[in-house]
Amino acid sequence: MDTQTLQVGQIVGMQSGAYGCNGRVIKITADAIYVDMRWESKLEIWKFNLKGVSIDSRDVGHIPEMYEHDGAPSTYEAGNWVLCKIEV
């Protein structure tokens, strides 16, 4: 996904292997994209680098699972989440 064209408020897809979900871009900085992620009825904010790959999000409230050794949101089977287009 071309992260250069993302805008605050835009709905984005996120994928990790066979898993997928949606989120809303809430902030874009020079080095990160912040996405509002609703997961099992709770709100989390995940951070992504400018290539669209999830990065350490502990500083914005993400509580890592035991297999997330670097604090980046990921799945056990497929690793880090990646931003992707939502196909309509």
N, CA, C and O atoms as a GROMACS GRO file, in nm:
protein
  352
    1MET      N    1   0.084  -0.118   0.000
    1MET     CA    2   0.000   0.000   0.000
    1MET      C    3   0.089   0.124   0.000
    1MET      O    4   0.190   0.128   0.069
    2ASP      N    5   0.050   0.223  -0.078
    2ASP     CA    6   0.123   0.349  -0.083
    2ASP      C    7   0.082   0.434   0.037
    2ASP      O    8  -0.024   0.496   0.037
    3THR      N    9   0.167   0.438   0.139
    3THR     CA   10   0.133   0.513   0.260
    3THR      C   11   0.146   0.663   0.241
    3THR      O   12   0.099   0.740   0.325
    4GLN      N   13   0.209   0.707   0.134
    4GLN     CA   14   0.225   0.850   0.109
    4GLN      C   15   0.091   0.920   0.083
    4GLN      O   16   0.080   1.041   0.103
    5THR      N   17  -0.010   0.845   0.040
    5THR     CA   18  -0.140   0.904   0.007
    5THR      C   19  -0.242   0.893   0.121
    5THR      O   20  -0.356   0.937   0.106
    6LEU      N   21  -0.203   0.833   0.234
    6LEU     CA   22  -0.297   0.818   0.345
    6LEU      C   23  -0.334   0.953   0.404
    6LEU      O   24  -0.255   1.047   0.404
    7GLN      N   25  -0.457   0.960   0.453
    7GLN     CA   26  -0.506   1.082   0.517
    7GLN      C   27  -0.570   1.048   0.652
    7GLN      O   28  -0.624   0.939   0.670
    8VAL      N   29  -0.562   1.141   0.744
    8VAL     CA   30  -0.627   1.122   0.874
    8VAL      C   31  -0.777   1.104   0.849
    8VAL      O   32  -0.838   1.178   0.772
    9GLY      N   33  -0.835   1.005   0.916
    9GLY     CA   34  -0.977   0.974   0.901
    9GLY      C   35  -1.004   0.862   0.801
    9GLY      O   36  -1.115   0.809   0.796
   10GLN      N   37  -0.904   0.827   0.721
   10GLN     CA   38  -0.920   0.723   0.620
   10GLN      C   39  -0.930   0.585   0.684
   10GLN      O   40  -0.856   0.555   0.778
   11ILE      N   41  -1.020   0.502   0.634
   11ILE     CA   42  -1.031   0.363   0.677
   11ILE      C   43  -0.928   0.282   0.599
   11ILE      O   44  -0.920   0.292   0.476
   12VAL      N   45  -0.851   0.201   0.671
   12VAL     CA   46  -0.749   0.117   0.607
   12VAL      C   47  -0.770  -0.028   0.646
   12VAL      O   48  -0.828  -0.058   0.751
   13GLY      N   49  -0.725  -0.117   0.561
   13GLY     CA   50  -0.724  -0.258   0.592
   13GLY      C   51  -0.592  -0.294   0.656
   13GLY      O   52  -0.491  -0.227   0.633
   14MET      N   53  -0.592  -0.400   0.735
   14MET     CA   54  -0.470  -0.452   0.797
   14MET      C   55  -0.472  -0.603   0.782
   14MET      O   56  -0.575  -0.667   0.800
   15GLN      N   57  -0.357  -0.659   0.748
   15GLN     CA   58  -0.352  -0.803   0.724
   15GLN      C   59  -0.228  -0.864   0.786
   15GLN      O   60  -0.120  -0.805   0.785
   16SER      N   61  -0.245  -0.984   0.841
   16SER     CA   62  -0.135  -1.065   0.891
   16SER      C   63  -0.168  -1.208   0.852
   16SER      O   64  -0.244  -1.276   0.920
   17GLY      N   65  -0.108  -1.253   0.742
   17GLY     CA   66  -0.139  -1.386   0.692
   17GLY      C   67  -0.284  -1.397   0.652
   17GLY      O   68  -0.333  -1.317   0.572
   18ALA      N   69  -0.355  -1.495   0.707
   18ALA     CA   70  -0.496  -1.517   0.674
   18ALA      C   71  -0.590  -1.425   0.751
   18ALA      O   72  -0.710  -1.423   0.724
   19TYR      N   73  -0.537  -1.348   0.845
   19TYR     CA   74  -0.619  -1.261   0.929
   19TYR      C   75  -0.628  -1.120   0.870
   19TYR      O   76  -0.532  -1.071   0.810
   20GLY      N   77  -0.743  -1.059   0.886
   20GLY     CA   78  -0.762  -0.923   0.836
   20GLY      C   79  -0.860  -0.846   0.921
   20GLY      O   80  -0.949  -0.904   0.984
   21CYS      N   81  -0.845  -0.716   0.922
   21CYS     CA   82  -0.936  -0.629   0.996
   21CYS      C   83  -0.922  -0.487   0.940
   21CYS      O   84  -0.838  -0.462   0.854
   22ASN      N   85  -1.003  -0.397   0.988
   22ASN     CA   86  -0.999  -0.258   0.944
   22ASN      C   87  -0.970  -0.166   1.061
   22ASN      O   88  -0.992  -0.203   1.177
   23GLY      N   89  -0.920  -0.048   1.030
   23GLY     CA   90  -0.896   0.054   1.131
   23GLY      C   91  -0.905   0.191   1.066
   23GLY      O   92  -0.922   0.202   0.945
   24ARG      N   93  -0.895   0.295   1.147
   24ARG     CA   94  -0.904   0.433   1.098
   24ARG      C   95  -0.774   0.505   1.131
   24ARG      O   96  -0.727   0.500   1.245
   25VAL      N   97  -0.716   0.571   1.032
   25VAL     CA   98  -0.594   0.651   1.054
   25VAL      C   99  -0.632   0.771   1.140
   25VAL      O  100  -0.722   0.847   1.106
   26ILE      N  101  -0.561   0.787   1.254
   26ILE     CA  102  -0.592   0.898   1.343
   26ILE      C  103  -0.480   1.001   1.351
   26ILE      O  104  -0.502   1.113   1.397
   27LYS      N  105  -0.359   0.964   1.307
   27LYS     CA  106  -0.247   1.057   1.313
   27LYS      C  107  -0.137   1.008   1.219
   27LYS      O  108  -0.114   0.888   1.206
   28ILE      N  109  -0.071   1.103   1.154
   28ILE     CA  110   0.043   1.070   1.069
   28ILE      C  111   0.157   1.165   1.107
   28ILE      O  112   0.139   1.287   1.108
   29THR      N  113   0.273   1.108   1.137
   29THR     CA  114   0.391   1.188   1.170
   29THR      C  115   0.500   1.159   1.067
   29THR      O  116   0.479   1.084   0.972
   30ALA      N  117   0.616   1.219   1.087
   30ALA     CA  118   0.727   1.199   0.994
   30ALA      C  119   0.780   1.056   0.994
   30ALA      O  120   0.845   1.013   0.899
   31ASP      N  121   0.751   0.980   1.102
   31ASP     CA  122   0.805   0.844   1.107
   31ASP      C  123   0.703   0.735   1.142
   31ASP      O  124   0.741   0.618   1.154
   32ALA      N  125   0.576   0.770   1.158
   32ALA     CA  126   0.478   0.667   1.196
   32ALA      C  127   0.336   0.704   1.154
   32ALA      O  128   0.302   0.822   1.137
   33ILE      N  129   0.256   0.600   1.137
   33ILE     CA  130   0.113   0.613   1.107
   33ILE      C  131   0.040   0.548   1.225
   33ILE      O  132   0.069   0.434   1.261
   34TYR      N  133  -0.054   0.620   1.285
   34TYR     CA  134  -0.128   0.572   1.401
   34TYR      C  135  -0.268   0.533   1.355
   34TYR      O  136  -0.338   0.610   1.289
   35VAL      N  137  -0.308   0.410   1.391
   35VAL     CA  138  -0.438   0.358   1.347
   35VAL      C  139  -0.522   0.317   1.469
   35VAL      O  140  -0.476   0.244   1.556
   36ASP      N  141  -0.645   0.367   1.473
   36ASP     CA  142  -0.743   0.333   1.576
   36ASP      C  143  -0.799   0.196   1.541
   36ASP      O  144  -0.862   0.178   1.437
   37MET      N  145  -0.775   0.101   1.628
   37MET     CA  146  -0.810  -0.038   1.602
   37MET      C  147  -0.907  -0.086   1.708
   37MET      O  148  -0.874  -0.085   1.826
   38ARG      N  149  -1.025  -0.129   1.667
   38ARG     CA  150  -1.121  -0.186   1.763
   38ARG      C  151  -1.104  -0.338   1.758
   38ARG      O  152  -1.122  -0.401   1.654
   39TRP      N  153  -1.069  -0.394   1.872
   39TRP     CA  154  -1.037  -0.537   1.879
   39TRP      C  155  -1.114  -0.598   1.994
   39TRP      O  156  -1.091  -0.560   2.109
   40GLU      N  157  -1.203  -0.690   1.967
   40GLU     CA  158  -1.284  -0.756   2.070
   40GLU      C  159  -1.350  -0.652   2.161
   40GLU      O  160  -1.342  -0.662   2.284
   41SER      N  161  -1.412  -0.554   2.101
   41SER     CA  162  -1.488  -0.446   2.166
   41SER      C  163  -1.403  -0.353   2.252
   41SER      O  164  -1.458  -0.279   2.334
   42LYS      N  165  -1.271  -0.355   2.236
   42LYS     CA  166  -1.189  -0.256   2.307
   42LYS      C  167  -1.110  -0.176   2.204
   42LYS      O  168  -1.081  -0.222   2.094
   43LEU      N  169  -1.078  -0.055   2.242
   43LEU     CA  170  -1.004   0.034   2.153
   43LEU      C  171  -0.855   0.018   2.177
   43LEU      O  172  -0.809   0.019   2.291
   44GLU      N  173  -0.779   0.004   2.071
   44GLU     CA  174  -0.634   0.004   2.077
   44GLU      C  175  -0.583   0.095   1.967
   44GLU      O  176  -0.650   0.114   1.866
   45ILE      N  177  -0.466   0.149   1.987
   45ILE     CA  178  -0.399   0.225   1.882
   45ILE      C  179  -0.275   0.148   1.844
   45ILE      O  180  -0.192   0.113   1.929
   46TRP      N  181  -0.262   0.122   1.715
   46TRP     CA  182  -0.144   0.052   1.663
   46TRP      C  183  -0.064   0.150   1.580
   46TRP      O  184  -0.120   0.236   1.512
   47LYS      N  185   0.069   0.136   1.585
   47LYS     CA  186   0.158   0.221   1.505
   47LYS      C  187   0.216   0.139   1.391
   47LYS      O  188   0.244   0.020   1.405
   48PHE      N  189   0.234   0.205   1.277
   48PHE     CA  190   0.294   0.144   1.160
   48PHE      C  191   0.406   0.235   1.110
   48PHE      O  192   0.397   0.357   1.123
   49ASN      N  193   0.511   0.174   1.054
   49ASN     CA  194   0.616   0.257   0.994
   49ASN      C  195   0.567   0.307   0.859
   49ASN      O  196   0.457   0.273   0.816
   50LEU      N  197   0.647   0.388   0.792
   50LEU     CA  198   0.604   0.447   0.666
   50LEU      C  199   0.598   0.347   0.551
   50LEU      O  200   0.551   0.380   0.442
   51LYS      N  201   0.647   0.224   0.575
   51LYS     CA  202   0.631   0.116   0.476
   51LYS      C  203   0.501   0.040   0.500
   51LYS      O  204   0.466  -0.049   0.422
   52GLY      N  205   0.430   0.074   0.609
   52GLY     CA  206   0.301   0.011   0.638
   52GLY      C  207   0.309  -0.115   0.721
   52GLY      O  208   0.214  -0.193   0.723
   53VAL      N  209   0.421  -0.136   0.792
   53VAL     CA  210   0.439  -0.255   0.876
   53VAL      C  211   0.428  -0.214   1.022
   53VAL      O  212   0.485  -0.113   1.063
   54SER      N  213   0.354  -0.294   1.102
   54SER     CA  214   0.336  -0.259   1.243
   54SER      C  215   0.469  -0.252   1.317
   54SER      O  216   0.561  -0.330   1.291
   55ILE      N  217   0.478  -0.155   1.409
   55ILE     CA  218   0.598  -0.134   1.489
   55ILE      C  219   0.560  -0.126   1.636
   55ILE      O  220   0.442  -0.127   1.670
   56ASP      N  221   0.659  -0.119   1.722
   56ASP     CA  222   0.638  -0.114   1.866
   56ASP      C  223   0.531  -0.011   1.902
   56ASP      O  224   0.547   0.108   1.874
   57SER      N  225   0.422  -0.057   1.962
   57SER     CA  226   0.308   0.030   1.994
   57SER      C  227   0.281   0.036   2.143
   57SER      O  228   0.174   0.081   2.184
   58ARG      N  229   0.376  -0.008   2.224
   58ARG     CA  230   0.355  -0.006   2.370
   58ARG      C  231   0.338   0.136   2.423
   58ARG      O  232   0.268   0.156   2.522
   59ASP      N  233   0.402   0.234   2.359
   59ASP     CA  234   0.394   0.372   2.408
   59ASP      C  235   0.257   0.436   2.384
   59ASP      O  236   0.230   0.544   2.438
   60VAL      N  237   0.171   0.373   2.306
   60VAL     CA  238   0.035   0.424   2.284
   60VAL      C  239  -0.071   0.329   2.339
   60VAL      O  240  -0.188   0.337   2.302
   61GLY      N  241  -0.029   0.240   2.428
   61GLY     CA  242  -0.123   0.157   2.502
   61GLY      C  243  -0.141   0.013   2.456
   61GLY      O  244  -0.219  -0.060   2.516
   62HIS      N  245  -0.070  -0.029   2.352
   62HIS     CA  246  -0.082  -0.169   2.308
   62HIS      C  247  -0.018  -0.260   2.412
   62HIS      O  248   0.097  -0.238   2.452
   63ILE      N  249  -0.091  -0.362   2.456
   63ILE     CA  250  -0.036  -0.460   2.549
   63ILE      C  251   0.000  -0.584   2.468
   63ILE      O  252  -0.089  -0.656   2.423
   64PRO      N  253   0.130  -0.608   2.450
   64PRO     CA  254   0.173  -0.718   2.362
   64PRO      C  255   0.136  -0.856   2.415
   64PRO      O  256   0.132  -0.880   2.536
   65GLU      N  257   0.108  -0.946   2.321
   65GLU     CA  258   0.092  -1.087   2.354
   65GLU      C  259   0.232  -1.142   2.382
   65GLU      O  260   0.331  -1.077   2.351
   66MET      N  261   0.242  -1.261   2.440
   66MET     CA  262   0.373  -1.313   2.479
   66MET      C  263   0.466  -1.339   2.360
   66MET      O  264   0.588  -1.341   2.376
   67TYR      N  265   0.411  -1.360   2.240
   67TYR     CA  266   0.493  -1.385   2.122
   67TYR      C  267   0.534  -1.256   2.051
   67TYR      O  268   0.611  -1.261   1.955
   68GLU      N  269   0.484  -1.143   2.096
   68GLU     CA  270   0.518  -1.014   2.035
   68GLU      C  271   0.640  -0.957   2.108
   68GLU      O  272   0.627  -0.863   2.186
   69HIS      N  273   0.754  -1.014   2.082
   69HIS     CA  274   0.875  -0.980   2.158
   69HIS      C  275   0.921  -0.836   2.141
   69HIS      O  276   0.991  -0.785   2.228
   70ASP      N  277   0.884  -0.770   2.033
   70ASP     CA  278   0.929  -0.633   2.011
   70ASP      C  279   0.818  -0.530   2.034
   70ASP      O  280   0.838  -0.412   2.006
   71GLY      N  281   0.702  -0.572   2.085
   71GLY     CA  282   0.592  -0.480   2.113
   71GLY      C  283   0.508  -0.442   1.993
   71GLY      O  284   0.413  -0.366   2.006
   72ALA      N  285   0.541  -0.496   1.876
   72ALA     CA  286   0.465  -0.466   1.755
   72ALA      C  287   0.346  -0.560   1.743
   72ALA      O  288   0.362  -0.681   1.760
   73PRO      N  289   0.226  -0.507   1.716
   73PRO     CA  290   0.111  -0.594   1.696
   73PRO      C  291   0.140  -0.698   1.586
   73PRO      O  292   0.188  -0.664   1.478
   74SER      N  293   0.110  -0.823   1.615
   74SER     CA  294   0.138  -0.930   1.519
   74SER      C  295   0.051  -1.051   1.552
   74SER      O  296  -0.016  -1.055   1.655
   75THR      N  297   0.054  -1.150   1.463
   75THR     CA  298  -0.011  -1.277   1.491
   75THR      C  299   0.098  -1.382   1.506
   75THR      O  300   0.206  -1.369   1.450
   76TYR      N  301   0.068  -1.485   1.582
   76TYR     CA  302   0.164  -1.592   1.605
   76TYR      C  303   0.203  -1.660   1.474
   76TYR      O  304   0.319  -1.692   1.452
   77GLU      N  305   0.103  -1.681   1.388
   77GLU     CA  306   0.125  -1.757   1.265
   77GLU      C  307   0.197  -1.679   1.156
   77GLU      O  308   0.277  -1.736   1.082
   78ALA      N  309   0.170  -1.549   1.144
   78ALA     CA  310   0.218  -1.476   1.026
   78ALA      C  311   0.301  -1.351   1.056
   78ALA      O  312   0.348  -1.286   0.963
   79GLY      N  313   0.320  -1.317   1.181
   79GLY     CA  314   0.404  -1.202   1.213
   79GLY      C  315   0.330  -1.069   1.211
   79GLY      O  316   0.209  -1.063   1.234
   80ASN      N  317   0.404  -0.964   1.183
   80ASN     CA  318   0.352  -0.827   1.193
   80ASN      C  319   0.233  -0.802   1.100
   80ASN      O  320   0.221  -0.863   0.993
   81TRP      N  321   0.146  -0.710   1.144
   81TRP     CA  322   0.035  -0.665   1.062
   81TRP      C  323   0.089  -0.567   0.957
   81TRP      O  324   0.186  -0.495   0.982
   82VAL      N  325   0.025  -0.566   0.841
   82VAL     CA  326   0.065  -0.479   0.731
   82VAL      C  327  -0.059  -0.404   0.682
   82VAL      O  328  -0.166  -0.462   0.667
   83LEU      N  329  -0.043  -0.273   0.657
   83LEU     CA  330  -0.154  -0.196   0.601
   83LEU      C  331  -0.181  -0.240   0.458
   83LEU      O  332  -0.087  -0.269   0.384
   84CYS      N  333  -0.306  -0.247   0.420
   84CYS     CA  334  -0.343  -0.287   0.284
   84CYS      C  335  -0.469  -0.212   0.242
   84CYS      O  336  -0.541  -0.158   0.325
   85LYS      N  337  -0.493  -0.210   0.112
   85LYS     CA  338  -0.613  -0.147   0.060
   85LYS      C  339  -0.736  -0.228   0.097
   85LYS      O  340  -0.731  -0.350   0.109
   86ILE      N  341  -0.845  -0.157   0.114
   86ILE     CA  342  -0.973  -0.224   0.134
   86ILE      C  343  -1.035  -0.241  -0.004
   86ILE      O  344  -1.058  -0.143  -0.074
   87GLU      N  345  -1.062  -0.363  -0.042
   87GLU     CA  346  -1.124  -0.389  -0.171
   87GLU      C  347  -1.274  -0.368  -0.157
   87GLU      O  348  -1.337  -0.424  -0.067
   88VAL      N  349  -1.330  -0.287  -0.245
   88VAL     CA  350  -1.473  -0.256  -0.239
   88VAL      C  351  -1.546  -0.329  -0.350
   88VAL      O  352  -1.668  -0.316  -0.362
   0.00000   0.00000   0.00000
